[in-house]
Amino acid sequence: MTEILCEPDPTLMESMRSVGYDLKTAVADIIDNSIAADARNIDIYYHDYGEEPFIAIIDDGNGMNRETAIRAMQLAGNNTTSERSAQDLGRFGLGLKTASLSQGRSLTLTSLQHGNAVAFRWDLDRIAQSKSWALEELRGAEIAQTLPQKVQDALPTAHGTSVLWRNLDRLNSIFGKSVEDLDRAMSDLADYLGWVFHRYLHPYAEDPVAQIHIRINEVDVPQRDPFLVDNPAVQATPPQRIGQTNAVLYGYTLPYQNRLTKKDRSLLGLAEERGKTLFDTQGFYIYRAYRLITWGGWYRMMKRSELNKLCRVRIDIPNTLDAQWALDIKKSTATPPKVVRDYMRRFANSLAKPSRRVQQYRGRKTSTDPQARMWELIQGRDNKFRYEINQNNPYVEVFTETLNPSQRRSFERMLESLAATLPYEDMQTRFAMDERTSASDALDEQLRTNAREFWMLNTMVTHLTPDEFVQRYKNNEPFSLSRNAERILEEATHE
């Protein structure tokens, strides 16, 4: 048998640019390396007016010596089957090269350890010209001449690493060549990084990771949390281990959208213009070593729907399960194996029930009394339905008793008109866009007026004691829609 040494042509570097990275996934891949190097501060800089275009990612991690830096610049410098630490976010040993060269034709790696700097550069134009795997090593003054002043000023003095991209041909072709175009791209990048690394930027209490900081041109990326873990109104389920694996499922049901504060909406990153509504972001959130890989959607296990839009399922998988999850090079997609899919499906279906209850009975205190509701659902044939005002509701019933027969008929016709003109389609559209109703803001004040009028009717018609009055109406709409119902009713009886 004859063996033939079949080395790849250096043009392989050019071909690998089309793996599928975009700016966001490329930068995130570099940040993975920074986290694996125990960095606490990661700064992203890009060019300003009058500067030669560049993007640089700088960290204060452990840094590399000459031998380690050369290995980092090799293609597939790491063995994918080798054992790695739990916080190692790498996998194929390709990310640094493929991610960087997907955005620009020049990659310069500068690293410091114990104050000693080493620097290496891959330049695709030079490779094409020399037709060889010629990695450039920069020394002394060459390093200073290569790095933009902004990058030199930001470099740590003892240990850390800088990844510099230049000749940004792919980036320019997608976003444009102006600084304004790049500003917009970087704004999207900041939002993306806030999501992907949110458990490193703001670790959960149970996360065994060190907190990091990520800045773009010295501005912190936004804080995000898809589960609102600090909101007491969130319904969380106990964690569930998936079979014999170390993967764990966590379930969350968010509060109804009208109960979300401004901070909640910011943490959720809700932005209709970016396709980020509660409806769009329901589904599974898969984390590999606490880094968000993919999110939103139900993997065809359940339909996206208005009733499920408050559901979020967090799945934590260790990096030891990469092969089973078919993790791609960009670490932006993960396909669960069948045994895991079965667990996911059962868990998601059970979690959907609380979301549906919140959606269907939002704001209501528990009551099985059919008279308690102000609006009554009338279910017809062929899945048709309508809402009518419940004339057995105590508020409506007592008011009706004060009317003479002619007034009562007019009042009933008015109720029928209100029910017939309920703007279903407009409401559906606004709920789908997560718009908030302003009625809840003024609800308590309106209920105070209603309570005073209702107490006056009570003194003339039903003659309930103050305690009977409060107990009868506090769990009936509209009072049951307020957490302050009992106090409001009590105040009315003392005026």
PELIN-V692908 format. One record per residue. N is the residue number from 1. RES is the residue in one letter. D_CENTER is the distance of its C-alpha to the mean C-alpha in whole Angstrom. Layout:
<<N & RES & D_CENTER> <N & RES & D_CENTER>>
This chain:
<<1 & M & 56> <2 & T & 55> <3 & E & 52> <4 & I & 51> <5 & L & 48> <6 & C & 46> <7 & E & 43> <8 & P & 41> <9 & D & 41> <10 & P & 40> <11 & T & 38> <12 & L & 36> <13 & M & 34> <14 & E & 34> <15 & S & 33> <16 & M & 30> <17 & R & 28> <18 & S & 27> <19 & V & 25> <20 & G & 22> <21 & Y & 20> <22 & D & 19> <23 & L & 18> <24 & K & 15> <25 & T & 15> <26 & A & 19> <27 & V & 18> <28 & A & 15> <29 & D & 18> <30 & I & 20> <31 & I & 18> <32 & D & 18> <33 & N & 22> <34 & S & 22> <35 & I & 20> <36 & A & 23> <37 & A & 25> <38 & D & 24> <39 & A & 23> <40 & R & 22> <41 & N & 22> <42 & I & 21> <43 & D & 22> <44 & I & 21> <45 & Y & 24> <46 & Y & 25> <47 & H & 29> <48 & D & 30> <49 & Y & 33> <50 & G & 36> <51 & E & 34> <52 & E & 34> <53 & P & 31> <54 & F & 29> <55 & I & 25> <56 & A & 25> <57 & I & 23> <58 & I & 25> <59 & D & 24> <60 & D & 27> <61 & G & 27> <62 & N & 30> <63 & G & 31> <64 & M & 33> <65 & N & 37> <66 & R & 39> <67 & E & 39> <68 & T & 35> <69 & A & 34> <70 & I & 36> <71 & R & 35> <72 & A & 31> <73 & M & 33> <74 & Q & 34> <75 & L & 32> <76 & A & 31> <77 & G & 32> <78 & N & 31> <79 & N & 32> <80 & T & 29> <81 & T & 31> <82 & S & 31> <83 & E & 30> <84 & R & 27> <85 & S & 26> <86 & A & 23> <87 & Q & 21> <88 & D & 22> <89 & L & 19> <90 & G & 22> <91 & R & 24> <92 & F & 26> <93 & G & 28> <94 & L & 27> <95 & G & 24> <96 & L & 25> <97 & K & 28> <98 & T & 26> <99 & A & 23> <100 & S & 25> <101 & L & 28> <102 & S & 25> <103 & Q & 25> <104 & G & 28> <105 & R & 32> <106 & S & 32> <107 & L & 31> <108 & T & 32> <109 & L & 31> <110 & T & 33> <111 & S & 33> <112 & L & 34> <113 & Q & 36> <114 & H & 38> <115 & G & 39> <116 & N & 40> <117 & A & 38> <118 & V & 38> <119 & A & 36> <120 & F & 36> <121 & R & 35> <122 & W & 35> <123 & D & 36> <124 & L & 36> <125 & D & 39> <126 & R & 41> <127 & I & 40> <128 & A & 41> <129 & Q & 45> <130 & S & 46> <131 & K & 44> <132 & S & 44> <133 & W & 41> <134 & A & 42> <135 & L & 39> <136 & E & 40> <137 & E & 41> <138 & L & 41> <139 & R & 43> <140 & G & 44> <141 & A & 44> <142 & E & 42> <143 & I & 39> <144 & A & 39> <145 & Q & 41> <146 & T & 37> <147 & L & 35> <148 & P & 34> <149 & Q & 35> <150 & K & 32> <151 & V & 31> <152 & Q & 34> <153 & D & 33> <154 & A & 30> <155 & L & 31> <156 & P & 32> <157 & T & 35> <158 & A & 35> <159 & H & 32> <160 & G & 29> <161 & T & 29> <162 & S & 28> <163 & V & 27> <164 & L & 28> <165 & W & 28> <166 & R & 31> <167 & N & 32> <168 & L & 29> <169 & D & 30> <170 & R & 27> <171 & L & 25> <172 & N & 28> <173 & S & 28> <174 & I & 25> <175 & F & 24> <176 & G & 27> <177 & K & 30> <178 & S & 29> <179 & V & 28> <180 & E & 26> <181 & D & 24> <182 & L & 23> <183 & D & 22> <184 & R & 20> <185 & A & 18> <186 & M & 18> <187 & S & 16> <188 & D & 13> <189 & L & 14> <190 & A & 13> <191 & D & 9> <192 & Y & 9> <193 & L & 10> <194 & G & 8> <195 & W & 5> <196 & V & 8> <197 & F & 10> <198 & H & 9> <199 & R & 11> <200 & Y & 14> <201 & L & 13> <202 & H & 13> <203 & P & 14> <204 & Y & 15> <205 & A & 18> <206 & E & 19> <207 & D & 17> <208 & P & 20> <209 & V & 19> <210 & A & 20> <211 & Q & 18> <212 & I & 18> <213 & H & 18> <214 & I & 17> <215 & R & 18> <216 & I & 19> <217 & N & 23> <218 & E & 23> <219 & V & 20> <220 & D & 17> <221 & V & 13> <222 & P & 11> <223 & Q & 10> <224 & R & 6> <225 & D & 6> <226 & P & 4> <227 & F & 8> <228 & L & 10> <229 & V & 13> <230 & D & 15> <231 & N & 15> <232 & P & 19> <233 & A & 18> <234 & V & 15> <235 & Q & 17> <236 & A & 17> <237 & T & 19> <238 & P & 21> <239 & P & 20> <240 & Q & 21> <241 & R & 23> <242 & I & 23> <243 & G & 27> <244 & Q & 28> <245 & T & 25> <246 & N & 23> <247 & A & 20> <248 & V & 19> <249 & L & 17> <250 & Y & 15> <251 & G & 15> <252 & Y & 13> <253 & T & 14> <254 & L & 13> <255 & P & 16> <256 & Y & 17> <257 & Q & 16> <258 & N & 19> <259 & R & 18> <260 & L & 15> <261 & T & 16> <262 & K & 16> <263 & K & 14> <264 & D & 12> <265 & R & 11> <266 & S & 10> <267 & L & 8> <268 & L & 6> <269 & G & 7> <270 & L & 9> <271 & A & 11> <272 & E & 14> <273 & E & 15> <274 & R & 12> <275 & G & 12> <276 & K & 9> <277 & T & 10> <278 & L & 10> <279 & F & 12> <280 & D & 10> <281 & T & 7> <282 & Q & 9> <283 & G & 11> <284 & F & 11> <285 & Y & 8> <286 & I & 11> <287 & Y & 12> <288 & R & 15> <289 & A & 17> <290 & Y & 13> <291 & R & 12> <292 & L & 9> <293 & I & 11> <294 & T & 10> <295 & W & 7> <296 & G & 8> <297 & G & 12> <298 & W & 15> <299 & Y & 17> <300 & R & 20> <301 & M & 20> <302 & M & 19> <303 & K & 19> <304 & R & 16> <305 & S & 18> <306 & E & 18> <307 & L & 19> <308 & N & 16> <309 & K & 13> <310 & L & 13> <311 & C & 13> <312 & R & 10> <313 & V & 12> <314 & R & 11> <315 & I & 14> <316 & D & 15> <317 & I & 17> <318 & P & 20> <319 & N & 21> <320 & T & 24> <321 & L & 23> <322 & D & 22> <323 & A & 25> <324 & Q & 24> <325 & W & 21> <326 & A & 22> <327 & L & 20> <328 & D & 20> <329 & I & 22> <330 & K & 19> <331 & K & 16> <332 & S & 14> <333 & T & 15> <334 & A & 17> <335 & T & 19> <336 & P & 20> <337 & P & 24> <338 & K & 25> <339 & V & 26> <340 & V & 22> <341 & R & 22> <342 & D & 24> <343 & Y & 22> <344 & M & 19> <345 & R & 21> <346 & R & 23> <347 & F & 20> <348 & A & 18> <349 & N & 21> <350 & S & 22> <351 & L & 18> <352 & A & 19> <353 & K & 22> <354 & P & 20> <355 & S & 18> <356 & R & 21> <357 & R & 23> <358 & V & 21> <359 & Q & 21> <360 & Q & 24> <361 & Y & 26> <362 & R & 23> <363 & G & 25> <364 & R & 28> <365 & K & 30> <366 & T & 31> <367 & S & 34> <368 & T & 36> <369 & D & 39> <370 & P & 39> <371 & Q & 40> <372 & A & 37> <373 & R & 35> <374 & M & 36> <375 & W & 35> <376 & E & 36> <377 & L & 35> <378 & I & 37> <379 & Q & 37> <380 & G & 39> <381 & R & 40> <382 & D & 38> <383 & N & 34> <384 & K & 35> <385 & F & 35> <386 & R & 35> <387 & Y & 35> <388 & E & 38> <389 & I & 39> <390 & N & 40> <391 & Q & 44> <392 & N & 44> <393 & N & 41> <394 & P & 44> <395 & Y & 43> <396 & V & 44> <397 & E & 47> <398 & V & 48> <399 & F & 48> <400 & T & 50> <401 & E & 52> <402 & T & 53> <403 & L & 54> <404 & N & 57> <405 & P & 57> <406 & S & 57> <407 & Q & 54> <408 & R & 52> <409 & R & 53> <410 & S & 51> <411 & F & 48> <412 & E & 48> <413 & R & 48> <414 & M & 45> <415 & L & 43> <416 & E & 43> <417 & S & 43> <418 & L & 39> <419 & A & 38> <420 & A & 39> <421 & T & 37> <422 & L & 34> <423 & P & 32> <424 & Y & 30> <425 & E & 28> <426 & D & 27> <427 & M & 25> <428 & Q & 24> <429 & T & 22> <430 & R & 21> <431 & F & 19> <432 & A & 18> <433 & M & 17> <434 & D & 15> <435 & E & 18> <436 & R & 20> <437 & T & 23> <438 & S & 26> <439 & A & 28> <440 & S & 26> <441 & D & 27> <442 & A & 31> <443 & L & 31> <444 & D & 33> <445 & E & 35> <446 & Q & 36> <447 & L & 36> <448 & R & 39> <449 & T & 41> <450 & N & 41> <451 & A & 42> <452 & R & 45> <453 & E & 46> <454 & F & 45> <455 & W & 47> <456 & M & 50> <457 & L & 50> <458 & N & 50> <459 & T & 53> <460 & M & 55> <461 & V & 54> <462 & T & 53> <463 & H & 54> <464 & L & 51> <465 & T & 51> <466 & P & 49> <467 & D & 47> <468 & E & 47> <469 & F & 46> <470 & V & 43> <471 & Q & 43> <472 & R & 43> <473 & Y & 40> <474 & K & 38> <475 & N & 36> <476 & N & 37> <477 & E & 35> <478 & P & 34> <479 & F & 35> <480 & S & 33> <481 & L & 30> <482 & S & 30> <483 & R & 29> <484 & N & 33> <485 & A & 35> <486 & E & 37> <487 & R & 38> <488 & I & 38> <489 & L & 41> <490 & E & 43> <491 & E & 43> <492 & A & 44> <493 & T & 47> <494 & H & 48> <495 & E & 49>>
